[in-house]
Structures are given as C-alpha cells and as structure tokens.
Amino acid sequence: MVAHDLRNPIGAVESIAMIMELEVTDDDIQENLGMIKESCATARGIIDDLLAAARNENHNIVETTRTEMNEFLQGLVNLWQIQKDFKSNVVFNSPGQKIFALVNPEKFQRVVDNLISNALKFSKDTDKVFVFLEYTRKEVVIKVQDQGLGIPKDIIPHLFESFSKAGREGLRGEKSTGLGLTIVKQIVESHRGTIKVDSIEGKGTTFTITLPLVQ
C-alpha cells in the first residue's frame, strides 16, 4: 500500500520538472531539474522493486509455459546487443540443440536482464559478459559470467538478502536498490529452480541457475 501510494506524488514531481524543463533556459536550473528527474526515476525503481518483491513473496506459484531456452535466451541477448553501449559486450553460447524448461517468460526475462545488467555494471567497457545455456539429464543450466570486479567474500553470503550491504555502486556510478538479486532468487525458486554465485575479486563473477528439464 505504501509503495503504491508513493507512486503518484513522485510521478507528479517528475511531471512538473519535465514541464519546467521546456520553459527554463538557465543552464543551472536545467541541471537542477535534471537531478530532480533522475532522483524521481531512482525512487520509481525502488518502488517497482518493492512491489515486485511483495508480489513474489505472496505468490509462490507462477504460470509457466514450455519454452525453448535457446530461442528465449538468444532473444534477450539480442535486445542487449542492439543497445549502442553494449553492442559486442554480451555473448550467448549454447550447445545448439533444443532445450526446454517451464518458465514464465515475463518474470524470467527479469531474472536474466537483472543478471546481465549487474554483470555490465561491474565490468569495464571492453569486458565481455557471457550467457551460457547447458543441460544435464534432469536440469537446464543457465550461467551469466562476467570478467569484472568480482564480489568481496564478506558480501557473498548476503547477496540475496533485501537491503543488505551487498548493494554496491557500479563502475559508472549506477545506484543499487538492494532488491534486485532478492527478486531474482524469488523468481528462480518460484520456477522450482536454484541460483548460486561464484566469484573471485578482480577476475569476475558467475551466477548459475538450474531449472528442471522438460521434454
């Protein structure tokens, strides 16, 4: 309720700032209005994450559909590749044959997008982020691997906790709401899956998701 109620006043502030931007010519005021809009966008992100976390806590069962994971993941990677800043940074690798899992496409896109976004956030402009699709007799395995900063050992146990100290600023100043990986874990577990992380400081991080394989 609180999160929903906060949306309207923040939206109003953002709208007023946008209207003022059209009428103001002073550079300093324009800069201040830009900061207001940026703060509103950050606040909206936090609200959206709060709502998502609350929804996931209250709805442990999700509607899923039999999904071919090569096609699904390649489509998500393609969306990242058409963004100018990340054109050649995100790479998809898979064995090629059709691999099926039961997923909710909208929710699972959020999982993959969040992991790729995090990987890019803590990687240099020239570093690659790899999305691997693998499988065993019973499981689909998805890995998002980067060559970035890595995660300090003392942070790893708290990585999936809400508002924990694991929330860090990215290399380019990107802010963290402290809820992204909490939501990722909730969604993965609602798909009867698991997620784990392996990281070495200065060498990179790998998030590994396992889901039940379906025929």
C-alpha beads as a LAMMPS data file, in Angstrom:
LAMMPS data file: protein, C-alpha beads

215 atoms
214 bonds

1 atom types
1 bond types

-500.0 500.0 xlo xhi
-500.0 500.0 ylo yhi
-500.0 500.0 zlo zhi

Masses

1 110.0

Atoms # bond

1 1 1 0.000 0.000 0.000
2 1 1 2.780 2.407 0.906
3 1 1 4.648 1.687 -2.331
4 1 1 1.513 2.227 -4.402
5 1 1 0.722 5.471 -2.567
6 1 1 4.229 6.831 -3.195
7 1 1 3.930 6.438 -6.962
8 1 1 1.525 9.334 -7.525
9 1 1 3.402 12.131 -5.695
10 1 1 6.726 11.076 -7.235
11 1 1 5.100 10.971 -10.667
12 1 1 3.695 14.465 -10.056
13 1 1 7.118 15.860 -9.129
14 1 1 8.655 14.266 -12.214
15 1 1 5.927 15.681 -14.479
16 1 1 6.343 19.200 -13.079
17 1 1 10.111 19.001 -13.587
18 1 1 9.582 17.944 -17.213
19 1 1 7.175 20.830 -17.841
20 1 1 9.576 23.323 -16.252
21 1 1 12.419 21.977 -18.402
22 1 1 10.550 23.082 -21.520
23 1 1 10.258 26.663 -20.273
24 1 1 13.589 27.262 -18.489
25 1 1 16.643 28.498 -20.376
26 1 1 19.045 28.941 -17.445
27 1 1 21.680 26.154 -17.515
28 1 1 21.960 25.850 -13.724
29 1 1 18.214 25.450 -13.324
30 1 1 18.165 22.921 -16.172
31 1 1 20.854 20.937 -14.365
32 1 1 18.866 21.012 -11.124
33 1 1 15.716 19.879 -12.929
34 1 1 17.717 17.028 -14.460
35 1 1 18.806 15.962 -10.974
36 1 1 15.170 16.047 -9.797
37 1 1 14.114 13.831 -12.698
38 1 1 16.993 11.433 -12.034
39 1 1 16.048 11.194 -8.352
40 1 1 12.422 10.535 -9.272
41 1 1 13.486 7.769 -11.655
42 1 1 15.589 6.191 -8.890
43 1 1 12.651 6.407 -6.476
44 1 1 10.352 4.801 -9.039
45 1 1 12.859 1.977 -9.461
46 1 1 12.882 1.333 -5.725
47 1 1 9.065 1.366 -5.620
48 1 1 8.845 -1.063 -8.543
49 1 1 11.318 -3.395 -6.817
50 1 1 9.376 -3.208 -3.538
51 1 1 6.145 -4.071 -5.325
52 1 1 7.802 -6.922 -7.222
53 1 1 9.342 -8.347 -4.036
54 1 1 5.968 -8.166 -2.238
55 1 1 4.162 -9.822 -5.162
56 1 1 6.715 -12.617 -5.352
57 1 1 6.511 -13.269 -1.603
58 1 1 2.725 -13.554 -1.789
59 1 1 2.581 -15.618 -4.986
60 1 1 4.953 -18.560 -4.820
61 1 1 3.289 -20.295 -7.772
62 1 1 3.722 -18.756 -11.226
63 1 1 2.042 -19.601 -14.518
64 1 1 4.635 -21.182 -16.796
65 1 1 4.789 -22.375 -20.375
66 1 1 7.031 -24.938 -22.071
67 1 1 9.752 -22.738 -23.535
68 1 1 12.660 -23.484 -25.858
69 1 1 15.523 -21.880 -23.957
70 1 1 17.944 -21.323 -26.878
71 1 1 15.420 -19.131 -28.624
72 1 1 14.346 -17.420 -25.404
73 1 1 17.861 -16.527 -24.221
74 1 1 19.107 -15.590 -27.697
75 1 1 16.195 -13.156 -27.978
76 1 1 17.112 -11.495 -24.677
77 1 1 20.798 -11.258 -25.619
78 1 1 19.814 -9.731 -28.979
79 1 1 17.966 -6.965 -27.136
80 1 1 21.142 -6.148 -25.200
81 1 1 23.280 -6.295 -28.334
82 1 1 21.216 -3.676 -30.194
83 1 1 21.894 -1.176 -27.435
84 1 1 24.724 1.048 -28.646
85 1 1 26.760 0.891 -25.435
86 1 1 26.712 -2.907 -25.224
87 1 1 26.758 -3.917 -28.900
88 1 1 29.524 -6.503 -28.650
89 1 1 29.709 -6.985 -24.883
90 1 1 27.010 -9.625 -24.358
91 1 1 27.671 -13.049 -25.910
92 1 1 25.394 -16.113 -25.975
93 1 1 26.812 -19.671 -26.015
94 1 1 24.791 -22.893 -26.200
95 1 1 25.147 -26.475 -27.431
96 1 1 22.648 -25.753 -30.210
97 1 1 20.059 -28.489 -29.716
98 1 1 16.603 -27.639 -28.423
99 1 1 16.368 -27.427 -24.630
100 1 1 13.017 -26.958 -22.910
101 1 1 12.025 -25.668 -19.473
102 1 1 8.802 -24.459 -17.883
103 1 1 9.161 -20.696 -17.426
104 1 1 7.076 -17.576 -17.132
105 1 1 8.643 -15.527 -19.965
106 1 1 7.947 -12.104 -18.436
107 1 1 9.243 -12.985 -14.979
108 1 1 12.220 -14.981 -16.220
109 1 1 13.242 -12.161 -18.554
110 1 1 13.556 -10.043 -15.434
111 1 1 15.936 -12.615 -13.944
112 1 1 18.218 -12.725 -16.974
113 1 1 18.099 -8.953 -17.565
114 1 1 18.981 -8.276 -13.946
115 1 1 21.973 -10.618 -14.022
116 1 1 23.259 -9.186 -17.319
117 1 1 22.729 -5.630 -16.091
118 1 1 24.659 -6.385 -12.885
119 1 1 27.465 -8.026 -14.843
120 1 1 27.828 -4.986 -17.109
121 1 1 27.600 -2.636 -14.147
122 1 1 30.722 -4.131 -12.583
123 1 1 32.673 -4.680 -15.817
124 1 1 34.900 -2.420 -17.888
125 1 1 33.674 -1.230 -21.292
126 1 1 35.913 -3.750 -23.061
127 1 1 34.923 -6.752 -20.911
128 1 1 32.604 -9.473 -22.190
129 1 1 29.535 -10.847 -20.441
130 1 1 28.742 -14.438 -21.385
131 1 1 25.344 -16.135 -21.168
132 1 1 25.760 -19.922 -21.278
133 1 1 22.996 -22.477 -21.782
134 1 1 23.831 -26.052 -20.786
135 1 1 21.904 -29.119 -19.687
136 1 1 22.162 -32.409 -17.845
137 1 1 19.827 -35.423 -17.842
138 1 1 17.442 -33.657 -15.477
139 1 1 18.358 -29.971 -15.427
140 1 1 18.660 -26.861 -17.568
141 1 1 21.705 -24.823 -16.524
142 1 1 21.981 -21.098 -17.286
143 1 1 25.144 -19.183 -16.427
144 1 1 25.784 -15.438 -16.592
145 1 1 29.530 -14.881 -16.372
146 1 1 31.498 -11.635 -16.368
147 1 1 35.163 -10.617 -16.281
148 1 1 34.593 -7.715 -13.925
149 1 1 35.416 -6.605 -10.402
150 1 1 34.222 -9.711 -8.617
151 1 1 32.419 -9.743 -5.284
152 1 1 34.181 -9.452 -1.904
153 1 1 33.961 -12.669 0.128
154 1 1 32.229 -10.980 3.080
155 1 1 29.401 -9.772 0.806
156 1 1 28.611 -13.084 -0.928
157 1 1 26.602 -14.634 1.990
158 1 1 24.309 -11.568 1.988
159 1 1 23.943 -11.225 -1.770
160 1 1 20.313 -12.345 -1.986
161 1 1 19.094 -10.524 1.144
162 1 1 16.836 -7.465 0.894
163 1 1 18.564 -4.111 1.514
164 1 1 21.774 -5.813 2.597
165 1 1 25.284 -4.396 2.445
166 1 1 25.679 -6.318 -0.803
167 1 1 24.120 -3.397 -2.711
168 1 1 27.073 -1.570 -4.330
169 1 1 27.555 1.333 -6.697
170 1 1 28.591 0.320 -10.219
171 1 1 31.776 1.331 -12.024
172 1 1 29.926 4.177 -13.759
173 1 1 28.111 5.366 -10.639
174 1 1 24.983 3.201 -11.113
175 1 1 22.898 3.029 -7.943
176 1 1 21.514 -0.136 -6.362
177 1 1 18.123 -0.521 -4.695
178 1 1 19.371 -3.578 -2.785
179 1 1 16.423 -5.648 -4.017
180 1 1 17.383 -6.846 -7.493
181 1 1 19.011 -10.142 -6.529
182 1 1 16.362 -10.788 -3.872
183 1 1 13.731 -10.653 -6.607
184 1 1 15.876 -12.800 -8.902
185 1 1 16.108 -15.529 -6.226
186 1 1 12.371 -15.357 -5.525
187 1 1 11.526 -15.781 -9.210
188 1 1 14.006 -18.623 -9.749
189 1 1 12.691 -20.511 -6.716
190 1 1 9.087 -19.975 -7.870
191 1 1 10.165 -21.899 -11.012
192 1 1 11.367 -24.793 -8.791
193 1 1 14.929 -23.748 -9.557
194 1 1 18.074 -22.761 -7.694
195 1 1 20.619 -19.970 -8.068
196 1 1 24.178 -19.771 -6.771
197 1 1 27.143 -17.451 -7.239
198 1 1 30.884 -17.995 -7.606
199 1 1 33.202 -15.010 -7.624
200 1 1 36.871 -14.098 -7.410
201 1 1 37.772 -10.488 -6.723
202 1 1 39.464 -8.916 -9.709
203 1 1 38.601 -11.825 -12.017
204 1 1 34.844 -11.903 -12.322
205 1 1 31.588 -13.478 -11.212
206 1 1 29.381 -16.333 -12.400
207 1 1 25.716 -16.734 -11.461
208 1 1 24.405 -20.248 -12.114
209 1 1 20.687 -21.035 -12.386
210 1 1 19.335 -24.571 -12.578
211 1 1 15.780 -25.397 -13.677
212 1 1 14.025 -28.713 -14.188
213 1 1 14.469 -30.006 -17.750
214 1 1 11.251 -30.884 -19.577
215 1 1 10.844 -32.969 -22.727

Bonds

1 1 1 2
2 1 2 3
3 1 3 4
4 1 4 5
5 1 5 6
6 1 6 7
7 1 7 8
8 1 8 9
9 1 9 10
10 1 10 11
11 1 11 12
12 1 12 13
13 1 13 14
14 1 14 15
15 1 15 16
16 1 16 17
17 1 17 18
18 1 18 19
19 1 19 20
20 1 20 21
21 1 21 22
22 1 22 23
23 1 23 24
24 1 24 25
25 1 25 26
26 1 26 27
27 1 27 28
28 1 28 29
29 1 29 30
30 1 30 31
31 1 31 32
32 1 32 33
33 1 33 34
34 1 34 35
35 1 35 36
36 1 36 37
37 1 37 38
38 1 38 39
39 1 39 40
40 1 40 41
41 1 41 42
42 1 42 43
43 1 43 44
44 1 44 45
45 1 45 46
46 1 46 47
47 1 47 48
48 1 48 49
49 1 49 50
50 1 50 51
51 1 51 52
52 1 52 53
53 1 53 54
54 1 54 55
55 1 55 56
56 1 56 57
57 1 57 58
58 1 58 59
59 1 59 60
60 1 60 61
61 1 61 62
62 1 62 63
63 1 63 64
64 1 64 65
65 1 65 66
66 1 66 67
67 1 67 68
68 1 68 69
69 1 69 70
70 1 70 71
71 1 71 72
72 1 72 73
73 1 73 74
74 1 74 75
75 1 75 76
76 1 76 77
77 1 77 78
78 1 78 79
79 1 79 80
80 1 80 81
81 1 81 82
82 1 82 83
83 1 83 84
84 1 84 85
85 1 85 86
86 1 86 87
87 1 87 88
88 1 88 89
89 1 89 90
90 1 90 91
91 1 91 92
92 1 92 93
93 1 93 94
94 1 94 95
95 1 95 96
96 1 96 97
97 1 97 98
98 1 98 99
99 1 99 100
100 1 100 101
101 1 101 102
102 1 102 103
103 1 103 104
104 1 104 105
105 1 105 106
106 1 106 107
107 1 107 108
108 1 108 109
109 1 109 110
110 1 110 111
111 1 111 112
112 1 112 113
113 1 113 114
114 1 114 115
115 1 115 116
116 1 116 117
117 1 117 118
118 1 118 119
119 1 119 120
120 1 120 121
121 1 121 122
122 1 122 123
123 1 123 124
124 1 124 125
125 1 125 126
126 1 126 127
127 1 127 128
128 1 128 129
129 1 129 130
130 1 130 131
131 1 131 132
132 1 132 133
133 1 133 134
134 1 134 135
135 1 135 136
136 1 136 137
137 1 137 138
138 1 138 139
139 1 139 140
140 1 140 141
141 1 141 142
142 1 142 143
143 1 143 144
144 1 144 145
145 1 145 146
146 1 146 147
147 1 147 148
148 1 148 149
149 1 149 150
150 1 150 151
151 1 151 152
152 1 152 153
153 1 153 154
154 1 154 155
155 1 155 156
156 1 156 157
157 1 157 158
158 1 158 159
159 1 159 160
160 1 160 161
161 1 161 162
162 1 162 163
163 1 163 164
164 1 164 165
165 1 165 166
166 1 166 167
167 1 167 168
168 1 168 169
169 1 169 170
170 1 170 171
171 1 171 172
172 1 172 173
173 1 173 174
174 1 174 175
175 1 175 176
176 1 176 177
177 1 177 178
178 1 178 179
179 1 179 180
180 1 180 181
181 1 181 182
182 1 182 183
183 1 183 184
184 1 184 185
185 1 185 186
186 1 186 187
187 1 187 188
188 1 188 189
189 1 189 190
190 1 190 191
191 1 191 192
192 1 192 193
193 1 193 194
194 1 194 195
195 1 195 196
196 1 196 197
197 1 197 198
198 1 198 199
199 1 199 200
200 1 200 201
201 1 201 202
202 1 202 203
203 1 203 204
204 1 204 205
205 1 205 206
206 1 206 207
207 1 207 208
208 1 208 209
209 1 209 210
210 1 210 211
211 1 211 212
212 1 212 213
213 1 213 214
214 1 214 215
